[in-house]
Amino acid sequence: MQNRGVSNFVFILGATMASVIHAKDFEVAQKDKKFSQKALTVNVGDAVNFKNEDPFVHNIFSLSDTKTFDLGSYPQGQAKKVTFDKPGTVEIECSIHPDMKMIVEVKK
């Protein structure tokens, strides 16, 4: 019975490590009051760095059920990361510049 417990532990640990190893980082810039991409498809576990390349602050947020976040205001040259942990559609905006919008589609 103890060998089975160890086998299950190794399987779970291996599956967890595999999902971490396959996670990717993406970058979406904010330039000229626009996102560098209007839409992006990622997998569960992937992260997106939102880099501010404008000479003024941005405040990137989402109120989507799939992923709710508010990165706060941050200046040119800084980036903030969001990890997407469940599948679905995430609508992303800038609270300072209401015309800045993009969609992140998170796949399993």
Beta strands, then each sheet from edge to edge (+ up, - down):
strand 1: 25-31
strand 2: 34-35
strand 3: 39-43
strand 4: 47-52
strand 5: 58-63
strand 6: 68-74
strand 7: 79-83
strand 8: 88-94
strand 9: 101-107
sheet 1: 2+ 1- 4- 7+
sheet 2: 3+ 9+ 8- 5+ 6-
end
